[in-house]
Amino acid sequence: MSTQRSAINFGAGPAQLPLDVLNKAKGELLDYNGSGISIMEMSHRSADFQALVNAAKDQVKKLMC
């Protein structure tokens, strides 16, 4: 797998993400947190999904304080 990326984004929108972040997202797209399914397939009422939502809320609260 290449560690260098050829495209560079100079737009005012989202910034380029580190390759490690993209690789983690890539891996968890098909198997979120070892559950065997994608987060996109998971019920919004499942414990794993609720834990993800709660963690995201906590991170936003930390950023806002």
Helices and strands as residue ranges (DSSP letters): H 19-30, G 32-34, H 47-64
